[in-house]
Amino acid sequence: MNLSFIFLPAIEFLGVLSTAIVLWFGGRMVGQGQVTLGVLVAFLAYVTRFFQPLEELSRMFTTLQTAMAGGEQVLNLLDTPPDVADLPDAGDMPPILGNVKFDHVSFHYRPDLPEVLHDLNLTIEAGQTIALVGPTGAGKTSIGNLIARFYDVSGGTISIDGVDVRSVAQRSLHRQIGLVPQDSFLFASTIADNIRFGRPDASDNDVERAARLANAHEFIAAKPEGYQTRVLEGAANLSVGQRQLICIARVILTDPRILIMDEATANVDSLTESLIQDALRNLLRGRTAVVIAHRLSTVRGADQLLVIKDGGIIERGTHDQLIEQQGFYRHMYMSQFYEKGM
């Protein structure tokens, strides 16, 4: 690898050195009348023509070395065993009803890091909407990640309908859980293909119906190619709100029994937020939902609000109950209300 760093500079240095030598000795010979000026110019052209292909080869060699180093890193990444693996006898997750239970759950991302969650007990009934609120870094997103089994708990158990999530195949679990993240990701394909990502066999009518429920149909239909509009790399031809609505349509199409929403309206304007909130009401109907939010005004209608702080639940109840308690939630809510009023 060190050779690739010095190969191209060495070739370029030799080219410059050769030109300098020809000019030095050739110039003296021209001055002494031993050769003509034309001969000197010809030798300079020969030197240039000689080193030009060598420089091109050295550049290709450097590019090849860089590609090989990058390819090695990719292969190492692909060969890295996943932190979360299915048990050898893991079966499929039965059809989910939506009862979720955390039983003395503790969690840290690495053994050398402090715990994110500590001795957490939580029961979510089927069809309930639970809102997780609290300061940044309290562990709210970690709770959602553990339900979907993106990570395994460090202690305790998480069960869905009485089934430990570690005892079933991840693929069968993920098919029945929907996720609406803060930063939605769209593939460089058509809008229709992005919506049917979770259900590749969905018909065009199913895709359009999901888009209508997500309030995405209007802006999609306004595009010249409609649902066949290609999403550019990084979704550069769509606004943040449009990307989020497409993501919601994708989740609606998969019809999950458990829904996890992580700051779904954090990066949008007020008008788009109202569209997303209306779409989320369609999405939440009849499902168990875990809503992670910093904008407390968006979760006032939740069946239960859980205030997460320092890896545990410090307050729980409805919005009105927590306001009456005059605790941490009331302080957060009044702070946001004051800032909005300002």
C-alpha positions in Angstrom: 0.0 0.0 0.0 2.9 2.4 0.7 4.1 1.8 -2.9 0.9 3.3 -4.2 1.5 6.5 -2.3 5.0 7.1 -3.8 4.6 5.5 -7.3 2.7 8.4 -9.0 4.8 11.2 -7.4 8.0 9.3 -8.3 7.0 9.1 -12.0 6.1 12.8 -12.1 9.4 13.7 -10.4 11.4 11.6 -12.9 9.6 13.4 -15.7 10.4 16.8 -14.4 14.0 15.8 -13.7 14.4 14.4 -17.2 13.1 17.7 -18.7 15.5 19.7 -16.5 18.5 17.5 -17.6 17.6 17.9 -21.3 17.2 21.7 -20.9 20.5 22.0 -19.0 22.7 19.9 -21.3 20.8 20.7 -24.5 20.8 24.4 -23.8 24.6 24.4 -23.3 25.0 22.4 -26.5 22.8 24.8 -28.5 24.9 27.7 -27.1 28.1 26.0 -28.3 26.6 25.2 -31.7 26.9 21.5 -31.3 23.1 20.9 -31.9 20.4 23.0 -33.3 17.4 24.4 -31.4 15.1 22.1 -33.3 17.0 19.1 -32.0 16.5 20.4 -28.4 12.8 20.9 -28.9 12.6 17.4 -30.4 14.3 15.8 -27.3 11.9 17.7 -25.0 9.0 16.3 -27.0 10.5 12.8 -26.7 10.8 13.1 -23.0 7.2 14.2 -22.7 5.9 11.5 -24.9 7.9 8.9 -23.0 6.7 9.8 -19.5 3.0 10.5 -20.4 1.9 6.9 -20.7 3.9 6.0 -17.5 2.0 8.7 -15.6 -1.3 7.3 -16.9 -0.3 3.8 -15.8 0.7 5.1 -12.4 -2.6 6.9 -12.0 -4.4 3.6 -13.0 -2.3 1.7 -10.5 -3.2 4.2 -7.7 -6.9 3.9 -8.6 -6.6 0.1 -8.5 -5.0 0.1 -5.1 -7.7 2.4 -3.7 -10.4 0.2 -5.2 -8.8 -2.9 -3.7 -8.6 -1.3 -0.3 -12.2 -0.2 -0.5 -13.3 -3.6 -1.6 -11.4 -5.2 1.2 -13.3 -3.0 3.7 -16.6 -4.0 2.1 -15.8 -7.7 2.3 -14.8 -7.3 5.9 -18.1 -5.6 6.6 -20.1 -8.3 4.8 -18.2 -11.0 6.7 -18.8 -9.4 10.1 -21.2 -11.5 12.1 -24.4 -9.6 13.2 -24.7 -8.7 16.8 -28.4 -9.9 16.8 -28.7 -13.4 15.4 -31.6 -15.9 15.3 -31.4 -18.9 17.6 -30.8 -22.2 15.7 -34.4 -23.4 16.6 -36.1 -20.0 16.1 -39.5 -20.3 14.6 -41.8 -17.8 12.9 -43.6 -15.2 14.9 -47.4 -16.0 15.1 -49.8 -13.4 13.9 -49.4 -10.5 16.3 -52.2 -9.1 18.4 -50.2 -6.3 19.8 -49.6 -6.9 23.5 -46.0 -5.8 24.4 -44.4 -6.3 27.8 -41.0 -5.2 29.1 -40.0 -7.3 32.2 -37.1 -5.8 34.2 -35.3 -4.8 31.0 -31.8 -3.4 31.1 -29.8 -2.5 28.0 -26.5 -1.0 27.0 -25.1 -0.8 23.5 -21.7 -2.1 24.5 -20.4 -3.8 27.7 -18.0 -0.9 28.2 -20.7 1.8 28.0 -23.1 2.8 30.7 -26.7 1.4 30.7 -29.2 3.2 28.5 -32.2 1.5 30.2 -32.3 0.1 33.7 -34.8 -2.3 35.2 -37.6 -1.1 32.9 -41.1 -2.5 33.4 -43.7 -1.6 30.8 -47.0 -3.2 29.5 -48.7 -2.0 26.3 -52.1 -3.4 25.6 -53.1 -4.3 22.1 -54.5 -1.3 20.2 -53.0 1.2 22.7 -51.0 4.3 21.6 -48.1 4.9 24.0 -46.1 8.1 23.7 -42.5 8.2 25.0 -41.3 11.7 25.9 -38.3 13.1 27.7 -35.0 14.7 27.3 -32.5 13.8 24.5 -30.5 10.7 25.4 -33.0 9.4 27.9 -33.5 6.0 26.1 -36.7 6.6 24.1 -35.4 5.4 20.8 -33.7 2.5 22.4 -37.1 1.2 23.6 -38.5 1.3 20.1 -35.3 -0.4 18.7 -35.7 -3.2 21.3 -39.3 -3.9 20.5 -38.3 -4.4 16.8 -35.3 -6.4 18.0 -32.7 -4.3 16.3 -30.8 -5.0 19.5 -31.0 -7.6 22.2 -31.6 -6.7 25.8 -28.8 -6.9 28.2 -31.1 -8.2 31.0 -34.7 -9.1 31.4 -37.1 -10.0 28.6 -39.3 -8.3 26.0 -42.3 -10.3 24.9 -45.0 -9.8 22.3 -48.3 -11.6 23.0 -46.4 -13.6 25.5 -43.7 -14.7 23.1 -40.1 -13.7 23.8 -38.8 -11.8 20.8 -35.5 -13.6 21.0 -37.1 -16.9 20.4 -38.5 -16.1 16.9 -36.9 -15.4 13.5 -36.2 -11.7 13.0 -37.7 -11.7 9.5 -41.1 -13.0 10.7 -41.1 -10.4 13.5 -40.1 -7.5 11.2 -42.9 -8.4 8.7 -45.5 -7.5 11.4 -43.8 -4.3 12.8 -43.9 -0.9 11.0 -41.4 1.9 11.5 -41.7 5.5 10.6 -38.3 7.1 11.3 -37.3 10.7 11.7 -35.2 10.6 8.6 -37.0 8.5 6.0 -34.9 6.7 3.4 -36.1 6.3 -0.2 -34.4 4.2 -2.9 -33.3 5.5 -6.3 -36.4 4.0 -8.0 -39.9 5.0 -8.8 -42.3 6.3 -6.1 -44.5 3.3 -6.6 -41.6 0.9 -6.0 -40.7 2.8 -2.8 -44.2 2.5 -1.5 -44.5 -1.2 -2.3 -41.0 -1.9 -0.7 -42.6 -4.0 2.1 -45.1 -5.7 -0.2 -43.4 -6.2 -3.6 -46.5 -8.0 -4.9 -48.9 -5.1 -4.1 -51.1 -4.0 -7.0 -51.1 -0.4 -8.4 -54.6 0.1 -6.8 -53.2 -1.0 -3.4 -50.3 1.4 -3.8 -52.6 4.3 -4.7 -55.0 3.5 -1.8 -52.1 3.6 0.7 -50.9 6.9 -0.8 -54.4 8.4 -0.4 -54.5 7.3 3.2 -51.1 8.9 3.7 -52.2 12.1 2.1 -49.4 11.6 -0.5 -51.6 11.0 -3.6 -52.2 14.6 -4.4 -48.5 15.6 -4.8 -47.6 12.3 -6.5 -50.4 12.7 -9.0 -49.3 16.3 -9.7 -46.0 15.1 -11.0 -45.7 14.5 -14.8 -45.0 10.8 -14.4 -47.1 10.3 -11.4 -46.3 7.1 -9.5 -43.6 6.3 -12.0 -41.6 9.4 -11.1 -38.1 8.3 -10.3 -36.7 9.3 -7.0 -33.2 10.7 -7.4 -30.2 9.7 -5.3 -30.8 10.9 -1.8 -34.4 11.8 -2.8 -33.1 15.2 -3.9 -36.2 15.8 -6.0 -38.6 15.5 -3.0 -39.1 17.7 0.0 -38.6 16.3 3.5 -42.3 16.2 4.1 -43.0 14.4 0.8 -40.4 11.8 1.7 -42.1 11.3 5.1 -45.6 10.9 3.5 -44.2 8.3 1.1 -42.7 6.5 4.1 -46.0 6.5 5.9 -47.7 5.2 2.7 -45.1 2.4 2.7 -46.0 1.4 6.2 -49.8 1.6 5.6 -49.4 -0.8 2.7 -47.6 -3.4 4.9 -50.5 -3.2 7.4 -48.3 -3.9 10.6 -49.9 -4.8 13.9 -47.3 -2.8 15.9 -46.2 0.6 14.8 -43.1 2.5 16.0 -42.9 6.2 15.1 -39.6 8.0 16.0 -40.0 11.8 15.7 -42.1 11.5 12.5 -42.9 15.2 12.4 -39.6 16.6 13.7 -38.2 18.1 10.5 -41.3 19.4 8.6 -43.2 22.7 8.5 -46.6 23.3 10.1 -48.6 22.7 7.0 -46.9 19.4 6.2 -47.1 18.4 9.9 -50.9 18.7 9.7 -50.9 16.4 6.7 -48.7 13.9 8.4 -50.8 14.0 11.6 -53.9 13.3 9.6 -52.1 10.4 7.8 -50.9 9.0 11.2 -54.4 9.0 12.5 -55.3 6.6 9.6 -52.2 4.6 10.3 -52.7 4.3 14.1 -56.3 3.0 13.9 -56.6 -0.5 15.4 -52.8 -0.9 15.9 -50.5 -0.9 18.9 -48.3 2.2 18.5 -45.2 3.5 20.2 -44.8 7.2 19.4 -41.5 8.9 20.3 -41.8 12.7 20.2 -40.2 15.9 21.4 -43.2 18.0 20.2 -45.5 17.3 23.1 -48.5 18.9 21.2 -48.4 15.9 18.8 -49.0 13.3 21.5 -51.6 14.8 23.7 -54.2 12.3 22.5 -52.1 9.2 23.4 -53.7 6.6 25.6 -50.7 6.8 27.9 -47.7 9.1 28.1 -44.5 7.8 29.6 -41.8 10.3 30.7 -38.4 8.6 30.2 -35.4 10.0 32.0 -32.0 8.5 32.9 -33.1 5.1 31.5 -36.3 4.7 33.4 -39.9 5.8 33.6 -40.4 8.7 36.1 -44.0 9.6 35.2 -46.9 7.9 33.4 -50.5 8.8 32.7 -52.6 10.7 30.2 -51.8 14.3 29.2 -54.3 15.8 31.6 -53.2 13.6 34.5 -49.5 14.5 34.0 -50.4 18.2 33.8 -52.2 18.0 37.1 -49.2 16.3 38.7 -47.1 19.4 38.1 -44.0 17.3 37.6 -41.3 16.9 34.9 -43.9 16.5 32.0 -45.7 19.7 33.0 -42.4 21.6 33.1 -41.5 20.3 29.6 -44.9 21.1 28.2 -45.1 24.6 29.6 -41.6 25.3 28.4 -42.6 24.3 24.8 -45.8 26.2 25.1 -44.0 29.3 26.3 -41.4 29.1 23.5 -44.1 28.7 20.9 -45.9 31.7 22.3 -42.8 33.7 22.1 
